[in-house]
């Protein structure tokens, strides 16, 4: 449940960042570097079982 909540909040933050980048010209920060992160449907998600 905690992983789902973290992923949901991150996806919301990512969406807001994309809107700001598209509408205001702010560059998106680079993805964090971790073996526990992966991309799913274009979103960076926490995957502790990877």
N, C-alpha and C positions, 0 to 999 in steps of 0.2 A: 504494500500500500504506500509506503514511504517513497519507494522508487517511482511509482506512478505519479505521486504528487510532485516530486522534484521534476520529473520529465514534463509534466503539464505546465508548471510554472516557468520552466526554461523555454518551452515552446512559445508561451505567451510573450516572454521577454524577447525571444528571437523574432517573432512577428512584429513587435513594436520597433525593434532595431531595423528590420527590413523596410518598414513604412518610413521611418526617419531617413534611411539611406536613399530611398526612392524619391521622397518628396522634399527633403531638405539638403540632400547631397552629403550627408555625413557618411564616412567610410565605416564599414563593419569591421570590428576587431577580428584578428585571426582566431581560429579555433584553438582551444586549449589542447595541449599534448598529453594524452593519458591513454593507457591500455584499457581503462574502464569505460571509455566513451566510444560511441559509434554513431553512424548516421542511419536514420530510419525515416523514410518519406521526406528526405531533405532536412530533417531536424537532427541536431546533435542530442543523443540520449545517453543516460547512465545505464551501463550494462555490466553489473558486477559479476556475471556468470560467463563473460567472454573469455 
